[in-house]
Amino acid sequence: MTTHAPVLPLWLCEGCDRPWPCATRRADLLAERERVPLAYYLSLCLIAAVQDMGWAPVDVLRRRFIGWLP
Ligand SMILES: [Zn+2]
C-alpha cells in the first residue's frame, strides 16, 4: 500500500513532500496501470491541478503530470 498520494491543493506527495507524482508514485503507477488508462487518469489529475494551481504555468504542469510517461 503506497502512501505517495497527492495532498491538495498544492499536489505535493504526502509520502515524500515532492511535487506529485513523485518518482516513487510514477513507478507505482506504471506498474499498476495500463498505458492508456494511466494517461487518461493523469490527464484528469492535470486538469484538476491546473484549476488548483492557477498561478503555475500550464506547460510546467503538463510536463510534470503527463510528460514523464514513456
Ligand atoms: Zn512520494
N, CA, C, O and the ligand as a Tripos MOL2 file, in Angstrom:
@<TRIPOS>MOLECULE
protein
  281   279    71     0     0
PROTEIN
NO_CHARGES

@<TRIPOS>ATOM
      1 N           0.8570   -1.1990    0.0000 N.3       1 MET1
      2 CA          0.0000    0.0000    0.0000 C.3       1 MET1
      3 C           0.8840    1.2370    0.0000 C.2       1 MET1
      4 O           1.6570    1.4660    0.9300 O.2       1 MET1
      5 N           0.7570    2.0300   -1.0600 N.am      2 THR2
      6 CA          1.5820    3.2230   -1.1540 C.3       2 THR2
      7 C           1.0000    4.3470   -0.3050 C.2       2 THR2
      8 O          -0.2130    4.4340   -0.1140 O.2       2 THR2
      9 N           1.8690    5.1900    0.1910 N.am      3 THR3
     10 CA          1.4180    6.3920    0.8850 C.3       3 THR3
     11 C           1.7670    7.6300    0.0760 C.2       3 THR3
     12 O           1.6580    8.7540    0.5680 O.2       3 THR3
     13 N           2.1870    7.4210   -1.1660 N.am      4 HIS4
     14 CA          2.6140    8.5380   -2.0080 C.3       4 HIS4
     15 C           1.4180    9.1200   -2.7700 C.2       4 HIS4
     16 O           1.3840    9.1290   -4.0000 O.2       4 HIS4
     17 N           0.4480    9.6010   -2.0020 N.am      5 ALA5
     18 CA         -0.7640   10.1940   -2.5770 C.3       5 ALA5
     19 C          -0.6100   11.7110   -2.6130 C.2       5 ALA5
     20 O           0.1580   12.2770   -1.8350 O.2       5 ALA5
     21 N          -1.3450   12.3730   -3.5210 N.am      6 PRO6
     22 CA         -1.2390   13.8290   -3.5980 C.3       6 PRO6
     23 C          -1.9870   14.5210   -2.4660 C.2       6 PRO6
     24 O          -3.0770   14.0990   -2.0800 O.2       6 PRO6
     25 N          -1.3930   15.5820   -1.9430 N.am      7 VAL7
     26 CA         -2.0560   16.4300   -0.9600 C.3       7 VAL7
     27 C          -2.4800   17.7000   -1.6790 C.2       7 VAL7
     28 O          -1.6400   18.4610   -2.1610 O.2       7 VAL7
     29 N          -3.7880   17.9260   -1.7490 N.am      8 LEU8
     30 CA         -4.3270   19.0860   -2.4560 C.3       8 LEU8
     31 C          -4.4030   20.2730   -1.5130 C.2       8 LEU8
     32 O          -4.4620   20.0750   -0.2990 O.2       8 LEU8
     33 N          -4.4030   21.5150   -2.0270 N.am      9 PRO9
     34 CA         -4.4370   21.8690   -3.4440 C.3       9 PRO9
     35 C          -3.0600   22.0660   -4.0790 C.2       9 PRO9
     36 O          -2.9720   22.4980   -5.2290 O.2       9 PRO9
     37 N          -1.9880   21.7580   -3.3540 N.am     10 LEU10
     38 CA         -0.6630   22.0120   -3.9160 C.3      10 LEU10
     39 C          -0.1040   20.8030   -4.6530 C.2      10 LEU10
     40 O           0.9320   20.8920   -5.3110 O.2      10 LEU10
     41 N          -0.7880   19.6870   -4.5400 N.am     11 TRP11
     42 CA         -0.3660   18.4830   -5.2610 C.3      11 TRP11
     43 C           1.0540   18.0960   -4.8800 C.2      11 TRP11
     44 O           1.8900   17.8060   -5.7370 O.2      11 TRP11
     45 N           1.3110   18.1000   -3.5640 N.am     12 LEU12
     46 CA          2.5830   17.6010   -3.0590 C.3      12 LEU12
     47 C           2.3720   16.1810   -2.5570 C.2      12 LEU12
     48 O           1.2910   15.8400   -2.0770 O.2      12 LEU12
     49 N           3.4050   15.3570   -2.6680 N.am     13 CYS13
     50 CA          3.3010   13.9750   -2.2240 C.3      13 CYS13
     51 C           3.2610   13.9150   -0.7010 C.2      13 CYS13
     52 O           4.0930   14.5180   -0.0230 O.2      13 CYS13
     53 N           2.2740   13.1750   -0.1680 N.am     14 GLU14
     54 CA          2.1850   13.0730    1.2900 C.3      14 GLU14
     55 C           3.3030   12.2160    1.8600 C.2      14 GLU14
     56 O           3.6230   12.3040    3.0450 O.2      14 GLU14
     57 N           3.9000   11.3780    1.0010 N.am     15 GLY15
     58 CA          4.9400   10.4710    1.4750 C.3      15 GLY15
     59 C           6.3090   11.1070    1.5210 C.2      15 GLY15
     60 O           7.0920   10.8280    2.4290 O.2      15 GLY15
     61 N           6.6170   11.9730    0.5410 N.am     16 CYS16
     62 CA          7.9850   12.4980    0.4670 C.3      16 CYS16
     63 C           8.0390   14.0080    0.2030 C.2      16 CYS16
     64 O           9.1230   14.5500   -0.0170 O.2      16 CYS16
     65 N           6.8940   14.6930    0.2190 N.am     17 ASP17
     66 CA          6.8490   16.1550    0.0950 C.3      17 ASP17
     67 C           7.3720   16.6820   -1.2340 C.2      17 ASP17
     68 O           7.6630   17.8720   -1.3530 O.2      17 ASP17
     69 N           7.4940   15.8190   -2.2280 N.am     18 ARG18
     70 CA          7.9220   16.2910   -3.5490 C.3      18 ARG18
     71 C           6.6880   16.5510   -4.4010 C.2      18 ARG18
     72 O           5.5940   16.0820   -4.0860 O.2      18 ARG18
     73 N           6.8750   17.3140   -5.5010 N.am     19 PRO19
     74 CA          5.7330   17.5330   -6.3970 C.3      19 PRO19
     75 C           5.1820   16.1950   -6.8880 C.2      19 PRO19
     76 O           5.9280   15.3280   -7.3450 O.2      19 PRO19
     77 N           3.8470   16.0460   -6.7830 N.am     20 TRP20
     78 CA          3.2030   14.8000   -7.1930 C.3      20 TRP20
     79 C           2.9630   14.8020   -8.6950 C.2      20 TRP20
     80 O           2.6350   15.8660   -9.2190 O.2      20 TRP20
     81 N           3.0960   13.7240   -9.4200 N.am     21 PRO21
     82 CA          3.5390   12.4110   -8.9400 C.3      21 PRO21
     83 C           5.0570   12.3310   -8.7720 C.2      21 PRO21
     84 O           5.8090   12.6080   -9.7070 O.2      21 PRO21
     85 N           5.4970   11.9480   -7.5720 N.am     22 CYS22
     86 CA          6.9210   11.8150   -7.2750 C.3      22 CYS22
     87 C           7.4690   10.5770   -7.9910 C.2      22 CYS22
     88 O           6.7100    9.8170   -8.5930 O.2      22 CYS22
     89 N           8.7630   10.3830   -7.9240 N.am     23 ALA23
     90 CA          9.3890    9.2580   -8.6360 C.3      23 ALA23
     91 C           8.8250    7.9180   -8.1710 C.2      23 ALA23
     92 O           8.6060    7.0170   -8.9810 O.2      23 ALA23
     93 N           8.5900    7.7890   -6.8630 N.am     24 THR24
     94 CA          8.0380    6.5360   -6.3350 C.3      24 THR24
     95 C           6.6380    6.2940   -6.8720 C.2      24 THR24
     96 O           6.3060    5.1860   -7.2930 O.2      24 THR24
     97 N           5.8170    7.3430   -6.8550 N.am     25 ARG25
     98 CA          4.4330    7.2060   -7.3280 C.3      25 ARG25
     99 C           4.4060    6.9160   -8.8310 C.2      25 ARG25
    100 O           3.5820    6.1280   -9.2960 O.2      25 ARG25
    101 N           5.3110    7.5540   -9.5930 N.am     26 ARG26
    102 CA          5.3630    7.3030  -11.0330 C.3      26 ARG26
    103 C           5.6780    5.8340  -11.3020 C.2      26 ARG26
    104 O           5.0590    5.2160  -12.1690 O.2      26 ARG26
    105 N           6.6230    5.2800  -10.5740 N.am     27 ALA27
    106 CA          6.9710    3.8650  -10.7600 C.3      27 ALA27
    107 C           5.7900    2.9760  -10.3910 C.2      27 ALA27
    108 O           5.5180    1.9850  -11.0690 O.2      27 ALA27
    109 N           5.0800    3.3360   -9.3010 N.am     28 ASP28
    110 CA          3.9090    2.5560   -8.8970 C.3      28 ASP28
    111 C           2.8180    2.6200   -9.9590 C.2      28 ASP28
    112 O           2.2110    1.6040  -10.2990 O.2      28 ASP28
    113 N           2.5710    3.8210  -10.4810 N.am     29 LEU29
    114 CA          1.5190    3.9880  -11.4910 C.3      29 LEU29
    115 C           1.8290    3.1550  -12.7290 C.2      29 LEU29
    116 O           0.9410    2.5110  -13.2860 O.2      29 LEU29
    117 N           3.0770    3.1690  -13.1540 N.am     30 LEU30
    118 CA          3.4540    2.3950  -14.3400 C.3      30 LEU30
    119 C           3.2700    0.9020  -14.0920 C.2      30 LEU30
    120 O           2.9160    0.1510  -15.0010 O.2      30 LEU30
    121 N           3.5110    0.4800  -12.8600 N.am     31 ALA31
    122 CA          3.3670   -0.9370  -12.5320 C.3      31 ALA31
    123 C           1.9030   -1.3300  -12.3820 C.2      31 ALA31
    124 O           1.5270   -2.4680  -12.6660 O.2      31 ALA31
    125 N           1.0650   -0.3710  -11.9280 N.am     32 GLU32
    126 CA         -0.3240   -0.6860  -11.5960 C.3      32 GLU32
    127 C          -1.2670   -0.6030  -12.7810 C.2      32 GLU32
    128 O          -2.2570   -1.3330  -12.8320 O.2      32 GLU32
    129 N          -0.9780    0.2730  -13.7360 N.am     33 ARG33
    130 CA         -1.9860    0.6130  -14.7420 C.3      33 ARG33
    131 C          -1.4790    0.4110  -16.1540 C.2      33 ARG33
    132 O          -0.2800    0.4960  -16.4230 O.2      33 ARG33
    133 N          -2.4200    0.1380  -17.0570 N.am     34 GLU34
    134 CA         -2.1070    0.0950  -18.4830 C.3      34 GLU34
    135 C          -1.8180    1.5090  -18.9620 C.2      34 GLU34
    136 O          -2.2380    2.4870  -18.3430 O.2      34 GLU34
    137 N          -1.1010    1.6020  -20.0650 N.am     35 ARG35
    138 CA         -0.6390    2.8880  -20.5750 C.3      35 ARG35
    139 C          -1.7920    3.8660  -20.8360 C.2      35 ARG35
    140 O          -1.7410    5.0120  -20.3880 O.2      35 ARG35
    141 N          -2.8150    3.4280  -21.5480 N.am     36 VAL36
    142 CA         -3.8850    4.3490  -21.9410 C.3      36 VAL36
    143 C          -4.7300    4.7910  -20.7420 C.2      36 VAL36
    144 O          -4.9590    5.9900  -20.5820 O.2      36 VAL36
    145 N          -5.2020    3.8690  -19.8940 N.am     37 PRO37
    146 CA         -5.9250    4.3210  -18.6930 C.3      37 PRO37
    147 C          -5.0590    5.2110  -17.7980 C.2      37 PRO37
    148 O          -5.5710    6.1300  -17.1590 O.2      37 PRO37
    149 N          -3.7700    4.9470  -17.7490 N.am     38 LEU38
    150 CA         -2.8840    5.7810  -16.9420 C.3      38 LEU38
    151 C          -2.8140    7.1970  -17.5090 C.2      38 LEU38
    152 O          -2.8720    8.1710  -16.7580 O.2      38 LEU38
    153 N          -2.6900    7.3140  -18.8290 N.am     39 ALA39
    154 CA         -2.6550    8.6410  -19.4580 C.3      39 ALA39
    155 C          -3.9650    9.3830  -19.2110 C.2      39 ALA39
    156 O          -3.9690   10.5920  -18.9800 O.2      39 ALA39
    157 N          -5.0720    8.6520  -19.2610 N.am     40 TYR40
    158 CA         -6.3840    9.2610  -19.0130 C.3      40 TYR40
    159 C          -6.4720    9.7490  -17.5630 C.2      40 TYR40
    160 O          -6.9030   10.8710  -17.2970 O.2      40 TYR40
    161 N          -6.0560    8.8860  -16.6340 N.am     41 TYR41
    162 CA         -6.0850    9.2470  -15.2150 C.3      41 TYR41
    163 C          -5.2360   10.4870  -14.9460 C.2      41 TYR41
    164 O          -5.6610   11.3980  -14.2360 O.2      41 TYR41
    165 N          -4.0300   10.5110  -15.5200 N.am     42 LEU42
    166 CA         -3.1350   11.6440  -15.2790 C.3      42 LEU42
    167 C          -3.6640   12.9180  -15.9350 C.2      42 LEU42
    168 O          -3.4260   14.0200  -15.4390 O.2      42 LEU42
    169 N          -4.3820   12.7660  -17.0520 N.am     43 SER43
    170 CA         -4.9920   13.9320  -17.6860 C.3      43 SER43
    171 C          -6.0370   14.5530  -16.7680 C.2      43 SER43
    172 O          -6.1260   15.7760  -16.6610 O.2      43 SER43
    173 N          -6.8220   13.7170  -16.1120 N.am     44 LEU44
    174 CA         -7.8150   14.2270  -15.1590 C.3      44 LEU44
    175 C          -7.1270   14.9180  -13.9860 C.2      44 LEU44
    176 O          -7.5840   15.9610  -13.5170 O.2      44 LEU44
    177 N          -6.0280   14.3340  -13.5140 N.am     45 CYS45
    178 CA         -5.2580   14.9570  -12.4350 C.3      45 CYS45
    179 C          -4.7120   16.3070  -12.8960 C.2      45 CYS45
    180 O          -4.7400   17.2820  -12.1450 O.2      45 CYS45
    181 N          -4.2170   16.3620  -14.1270 N.am     46 LEU46
    182 CA         -3.6590   17.6030  -14.6660 C.3      46 LEU46
    183 C          -4.7210   18.6920  -14.7180 C.2      46 LEU46
    184 O          -4.4630   19.8330  -14.3350 O.2      46 LEU46
    185 N          -5.9130   18.3440  -15.1920 N.am     47 ILE47
    186 CA         -6.9980   19.3290  -15.2790 C.3      47 ILE47
    187 C          -7.3180   19.8630  -13.8800 C.2      47 ILE47
    188 O          -7.4940   21.0690  -13.7010 O.2      47 ILE47
    189 N          -7.3920   18.9780  -12.9020 N.am     48 ALA48
    190 CA         -7.6780   19.4030  -11.5320 C.3      48 ALA48
    191 C          -6.5450   20.2650  -10.9920 C.2      48 ALA48
    192 O          -6.7880   21.2580  -10.3070 O.2      48 ALA48
    193 N          -5.3040   19.8830  -11.3020 N.am     49 ALA49
    194 CA         -4.1520   20.6260  -10.7910 C.3      49 ALA49
    195 C          -4.0710   22.0180  -11.4090 C.2      49 ALA49
    196 O          -3.7050   22.9790  -10.7330 O.2      49 ALA49
    197 N          -4.4130   22.1290  -12.7010 N.am     50 VAL50
    198 CA         -4.4080   23.4430  -13.3580 C.3      50 VAL50
    199 C          -5.4050   24.3620  -12.6580 C.2      50 VAL50
    200 O          -5.1450   25.5520  -12.4800 O.2      50 VAL50
    201 N          -6.5570   23.7970  -12.2590 N.am     51 GLN51
    202 CA         -7.5630   24.6060  -11.5730 C.3      51 GLN51
    203 C          -7.0990   24.9510  -10.1530 C.2      51 GLN51
    204 O          -7.3310   26.0610   -9.6740 O.2      51 GLN51
    205 N          -6.4440   23.9950   -9.4810 N.am     52 ASP52
    206 CA         -5.9700   24.2370   -8.1160 C.3      52 ASP52
    207 C          -4.8120   25.2160   -8.0710 C.2      52 ASP52
    208 O          -4.6860   25.9960   -7.1270 O.2      52 ASP52
    209 N          -3.9630   25.1750   -9.0980 N.am     53 MET53
    210 CA         -2.7410   25.9900   -9.1050 C.3      53 MET53
    211 C          -2.7560   26.9220  -10.3100 C.2      53 MET53
    212 O          -1.9350   26.7990  -11.2190 O.2      53 MET53
    213 N          -3.6990   27.8520  -10.3010 N.am     54 GLY54
    214 CA         -3.8400   28.7770  -11.4150 C.3      54 GLY54
    215 C          -2.6120   29.6320  -11.6400 C.2      54 GLY54
    216 O          -2.4400   30.2090  -12.7130 O.2      54 GLY54
    217 N          -1.7510   29.7200  -10.6250 N.am     55 TRP55
    218 CA         -0.5420   30.5400  -10.7230 C.3      55 TRP55
    219 C           0.5990   29.8090  -11.4300 C.2      55 TRP55
    220 O           1.5920   30.4320  -11.8060 O.2      55 TRP55
    221 N           0.4660   28.5030  -11.6100 N.am     56 ALA56
    222 CA          1.5670   27.7230  -12.1910 C.3      56 ALA56
    223 C           1.4080   27.6480  -13.7110 C.2      56 ALA56
    224 O           0.2960   27.4760  -14.2100 O.2      56 ALA56
    225 N           2.5230   27.7770  -14.4530 N.am     57 PRO57
    226 CA          2.4460   27.6690  -15.9130 C.3      57 PRO57
    227 C           1.8890   26.3010  -16.3260 C.2      57 PRO57
    228 O           2.3290   25.2620  -15.8340 O.2      57 PRO57
    229 N           0.9230   26.3240  -17.2300 N.am     58 VAL58
    230 CA          0.2720   25.0790  -17.6520 C.3      58 VAL58
    231 C           1.2900   24.1140  -18.2580 C.2      58 VAL58
    232 O           1.2060   22.9030  -18.0570 O.2      58 VAL58
    233 N           2.2580   24.6680  -19.0060 N.am     59 ASP59
    234 CA          3.2200   23.7830  -19.6560 C.3      59 ASP59
    235 C           4.0800   23.0370  -18.6270 C.2      59 ASP59
    236 O           4.4360   21.8750  -18.8270 O.2      59 ASP59
    237 N           4.4050   23.7200  -17.5320 N.am     60 VAL60
    238 CA          5.1840   23.0660  -16.4730 C.3      60 VAL60
    239 C           4.3670   21.9380  -15.8480 C.2      60 VAL60
    240 O           4.8760   20.8440  -15.6080 O.2      60 VAL60
    241 N           3.0940   22.2250  -15.5900 N.am     61 LEU61
    242 CA          2.2290   21.1890  -15.0060 C.3      61 LEU61
    243 C           2.0300   20.0340  -15.9770 C.2      61 LEU61
    244 O           2.0060   18.8740  -15.5670 O.2      61 LEU61
    245 N           1.8870   20.3450  -17.2630 N.am     62 ARG62
    246 CA          1.6920   19.2930  -18.2530 C.3      62 ARG62
    247 C           2.8910   18.3530  -18.2660 C.2      62 ARG62
    248 O           2.7330   17.1330  -18.3080 O.2      62 ARG62
    249 N           4.0910   18.9300  -18.2290 N.am     63 ARG63
    250 CA          5.2940   18.0860  -18.2140 C.3      63 ARG63
    251 C           5.3630   17.2560  -16.9310 C.2      63 ARG63
    252 O           5.7760   16.0960  -16.9460 O.2      63 ARG63
    253 N           4.9510   17.8720  -15.8270 N.am     64 ARG64
    254 CA          5.0240   17.1760  -14.5390 C.3      64 ARG64
    255 C           4.0390   16.0050  -14.4690 C.2      64 ARG64
    256 O           4.3770   14.9470  -13.9380 O.2      64 ARG64
    257 N           2.8330   16.1850  -14.9960 N.am     65 PHE65
    258 CA          1.8130   15.1410  -14.8620 C.3      65 PHE65
    259 C           1.8210   14.1510  -16.0100 C.2      65 PHE65
    260 O           1.5600   12.9650  -15.8100 O.2      65 PHE65
    261 N           2.1210   14.6330  -17.2250 N.am     66 ILE66
    262 CA          1.9910   13.7810  -18.4130 C.3      66 ILE66
    263 C           3.3400   13.5190  -19.0730 C.2      66 ILE66
    264 O           3.5730   12.4440  -19.6250 O.2      66 ILE66
    265 N           4.2310   14.5160  -19.0090 N.am     67 GLY67
    266 CA          5.4430   14.4830  -19.8260 C.3      67 GLY67
    267 C           6.4110   13.3700  -19.5050 C.2      67 GLY67
    268 O           7.2970   13.0700  -20.3050 O.2      67 GLY67
    269 N           6.2620   12.7550  -18.3520 N.am     68 TRP68
    270 CA          7.2250   11.7090  -17.9590 C.3      68 TRP68
    271 C           6.8280   10.3390  -18.4800 C.2      68 TRP68
    272 O           7.6030    9.3870  -18.3850 O.2      68 TRP68
    273 N           5.6170   10.2330  -19.0330 N.am     69 LEU69
    274 CA          5.1610    8.9120  -19.4870 C.3      69 LEU69
    275 C           6.0520    8.3860  -20.5970 C.2      69 LEU69
    276 O           6.4350    9.1460  -21.4870 O.2      69 LEU69
    277 N           6.3870    7.1200  -20.5660 N.am     70 PRO70
    278 CA          7.2410    6.5400  -21.6020 C.3      70 PRO70
    279 C           6.4990    6.4070  -22.9290 C.2      70 PRO70
    280 O           7.0720    5.9360  -23.9120 O.2      70 PRO70
    281 ZN          6.2820   10.4050   -2.8760 Zn       71 ZN71
@<TRIPOS>BOND
     1     1     2 1
     2     2     3 1
     3     3     4 2
     4     3     5 am
     5     5     6 1
     6     6     7 1
     7     7     8 2
     8     7     9 am
     9     9    10 1
    10    10    11 1
    11    11    12 2
    12    11    13 am
    13    13    14 1
    14    14    15 1
    15    15    16 2
    16    15    17 am
    17    17    18 1
    18    18    19 1
    19    19    20 2
    20    19    21 am
    21    21    22 1
    22    22    23 1
    23    23    24 2
    24    23    25 am
    25    25    26 1
    26    26    27 1
    27    27    28 2
    28    27    29 am
    29    29    30 1
    30    30    31 1
    31    31    32 2
    32    31    33 am
    33    33    34 1
    34    34    35 1
    35    35    36 2
    36    35    37 am
    37    37    38 1
    38    38    39 1
    39    39    40 2
    40    39    41 am
    41    41    42 1
    42    42    43 1
    43    43    44 2
    44    43    45 am
    45    45    46 1
    46    46    47 1
    47    47    48 2
    48    47    49 am
    49    49    50 1
    50    50    51 1
    51    51    52 2
    52    51    53 am
    53    53    54 1
    54    54    55 1
    55    55    56 2
    56    55    57 am
    57    57    58 1
    58    58    59 1
    59    59    60 2
    60    59    61 am
    61    61    62 1
    62    62    63 1
    63    63    64 2
    64    63    65 am
    65    65    66 1
    66    66    67 1
    67    67    68 2
    68    67    69 am
    69    69    70 1
    70    70    71 1
    71    71    72 2
    72    71    73 am
    73    73    74 1
    74    74    75 1
    75    75    76 2
    76    75    77 am
    77    77    78 1
    78    78    79 1
    79    79    80 2
    80    79    81 am
    81    81    82 1
    82    82    83 1
    83    83    84 2
    84    83    85 am
    85    85    86 1
    86    86    87 1
    87    87    88 2
    88    87    89 am
    89    89    90 1
    90    90    91 1
    91    91    92 2
    92    91    93 am
    93    93    94 1
    94    94    95 1
    95    95    96 2
    96    95    97 am
    97    97    98 1
    98    98    99 1
    99    99   100 2
   100    99   101 am
   101   101   102 1
   102   102   103 1
   103   103   104 2
   104   103   105 am
   105   105   106 1
   106   106   107 1
   107   107   108 2
   108   107   109 am
   109   109   110 1
   110   110   111 1
   111   111   112 2
   112   111   113 am
   113   113   114 1
   114   114   115 1
   115   115   116 2
   116   115   117 am
   117   117   118 1
   118   118   119 1
   119   119   120 2
   120   119   121 am
   121   121   122 1
   122   122   123 1
   123   123   124 2
   124   123   125 am
   125   125   126 1
   126   126   127 1
   127   127   128 2
   128   127   129 am
   129   129   130 1
   130   130   131 1
   131   131   132 2
   132   131   133 am
   133   133   134 1
   134   134   135 1
   135   135   136 2
   136   135   137 am
   137   137   138 1
   138   138   139 1
   139   139   140 2
   140   139   141 am
   141   141   142 1
   142   142   143 1
   143   143   144 2
   144   143   145 am
   145   145   146 1
   146   146   147 1
   147   147   148 2
   148   147   149 am
   149   149   150 1
   150   150   151 1
   151   151   152 2
   152   151   153 am
   153   153   154 1
   154   154   155 1
   155   155   156 2
   156   155   157 am
   157   157   158 1
   158   158   159 1
   159   159   160 2
   160   159   161 am
   161   161   162 1
   162   162   163 1
   163   163   164 2
   164   163   165 am
   165   165   166 1
   166   166   167 1
   167   167   168 2
   168   167   169 am
   169   169   170 1
   170   170   171 1
   171   171   172 2
   172   171   173 am
   173   173   174 1
   174   174   175 1
   175   175   176 2
   176   175   177 am
   177   177   178 1
   178   178   179 1
   179   179   180 2
   180   179   181 am
   181   181   182 1
   182   182   183 1
   183   183   184 2
   184   183   185 am
   185   185   186 1
   186   186   187 1
   187   187   188 2
   188   187   189 am
   189   189   190 1
   190   190   191 1
   191   191   192 2
   192   191   193 am
   193   193   194 1
   194   194   195 1
   195   195   196 2
   196   195   197 am
   197   197   198 1
   198   198   199 1
   199   199   200 2
   200   199   201 am
   201   201   202 1
   202   202   203 1
   203   203   204 2
   204   203   205 am
   205   205   206 1
   206   206   207 1
   207   207   208 2
   208   207   209 am
   209   209   210 1
   210   210   211 1
   211   211   212 2
   212   211   213 am
   213   213   214 1
   214   214   215 1
   215   215   216 2
   216   215   217 am
   217   217   218 1
   218   218   219 1
   219   219   220 2
   220   219   221 am
   221   221   222 1
   222   222   223 1
   223   223   224 2
   224   223   225 am
   225   225   226 1
   226   226   227 1
   227   227   228 2
   228   227   229 am
   229   229   230 1
   230   230   231 1
   231   231   232 2
   232   231   233 am
   233   233   234 1
   234   234   235 1
   235   235   236 2
   236   235   237 am
   237   237   238 1
   238   238   239 1
   239   239   240 2
   240   239   241 am
   241   241   242 1
   242   242   243 1
   243   243   244 2
   244   243   245 am
   245   245   246 1
   246   246   247 1
   247   247   248 2
   248   247   249 am
   249   249   250 1
   250   250   251 1
   251   251   252 2
   252   251   253 am
   253   253   254 1
   254   254   255 1
   255   255   256 2
   256   255   257 am
   257   257   258 1
   258   258   259 1
   259   259   260 2
   260   259   261 am
   261   261   262 1
   262   262   263 1
   263   263   264 2
   264   263   265 am
   265   265   266 1
   266   266   267 1
   267   267   268 2
   268   267   269 am
   269   269   270 1
   270   270   271 1
   271   271   272 2
   272   271   273 am
   273   273   274 1
   274   274   275 1
   275   275   276 2
   276   275   277 am
   277   277   278 1
   278   278   279 1
   279   279   280 2
@<TRIPOS>SUBSTRUCTURE
     1 MET1         2 RESIDUE 1 A MET
     2 THR2         6 RESIDUE 1 A THR
     3 THR3        10 RESIDUE 1 A THR
     4 HIS4        14 RESIDUE 1 A HIS
     5 ALA5        18 RESIDUE 1 A ALA
     6 PRO6        22 RESIDUE 1 A PRO
     7 VAL7        26 RESIDUE 1 A VAL
     8 LEU8        30 RESIDUE 1 A LEU
     9 PRO9        34 RESIDUE 1 A PRO
    10 LEU10       38 RESIDUE 1 A LEU
    11 TRP11       42 RESIDUE 1 A TRP
    12 LEU12       46 RESIDUE 1 A LEU
    13 CYS13       50 RESIDUE 1 A CYS
    14 GLU14       54 RESIDUE 1 A GLU
    15 GLY15       58 RESIDUE 1 A GLY
    16 CYS16       62 RESIDUE 1 A CYS
    17 ASP17       66 RESIDUE 1 A ASP
    18 ARG18       70 RESIDUE 1 A ARG
    19 PRO19       74 RESIDUE 1 A PRO
    20 TRP20       78 RESIDUE 1 A TRP
    21 PRO21       82 RESIDUE 1 A PRO
    22 CYS22       86 RESIDUE 1 A CYS
    23 ALA23       90 RESIDUE 1 A ALA
    24 THR24       94 RESIDUE 1 A THR
    25 ARG25       98 RESIDUE 1 A ARG
    26 ARG26      102 RESIDUE 1 A ARG
    27 ALA27      106 RESIDUE 1 A ALA
    28 ASP28      110 RESIDUE 1 A ASP
    29 LEU29      114 RESIDUE 1 A LEU
    30 LEU30      118 RESIDUE 1 A LEU
    31 ALA31      122 RESIDUE 1 A ALA
    32 GLU32      126 RESIDUE 1 A GLU
    33 ARG33      130 RESIDUE 1 A ARG
    34 GLU34      134 RESIDUE 1 A GLU
    35 ARG35      138 RESIDUE 1 A ARG
    36 VAL36      142 RESIDUE 1 A VAL
    37 PRO37      146 RESIDUE 1 A PRO
    38 LEU38      150 RESIDUE 1 A LEU
    39 ALA39      154 RESIDUE 1 A ALA
    40 TYR40      158 RESIDUE 1 A TYR
    41 TYR41      162 RESIDUE 1 A TYR
    42 LEU42      166 RESIDUE 1 A LEU
    43 SER43      170 RESIDUE 1 A SER
    44 LEU44      174 RESIDUE 1 A LEU
    45 CYS45      178 RESIDUE 1 A CYS
    46 LEU46      182 RESIDUE 1 A LEU
    47 ILE47      186 RESIDUE 1 A ILE
    48 ALA48      190 RESIDUE 1 A ALA
    49 ALA49      194 RESIDUE 1 A ALA
    50 VAL50      198 RESIDUE 1 A VAL
    51 GLN51      202 RESIDUE 1 A GLN
    52 ASP52      206 RESIDUE 1 A ASP
    53 MET53      210 RESIDUE 1 A MET
    54 GLY54      214 RESIDUE 1 A GLY
    55 TRP55      218 RESIDUE 1 A TRP
    56 ALA56      222 RESIDUE 1 A ALA
    57 PRO57      226 RESIDUE 1 A PRO
    58 VAL58      230 RESIDUE 1 A VAL
    59 ASP59      234 RESIDUE 1 A ASP
    60 VAL60      238 RESIDUE 1 A VAL
    61 LEU61      242 RESIDUE 1 A LEU
    62 ARG62      246 RESIDUE 1 A ARG
    63 ARG63      250 RESIDUE 1 A ARG
    64 ARG64      254 RESIDUE 1 A ARG
    65 PHE65      258 RESIDUE 1 A PHE
    66 ILE66      262 RESIDUE 1 A ILE
    67 GLY67      266 RESIDUE 1 A GLY
    68 TRP68      270 RESIDUE 1 A TRP
    69 LEU69      274 RESIDUE 1 A LEU
    70 PRO70      278 RESIDUE 1 A PRO
    71 ZN71       281 GROUP 0 **** ****
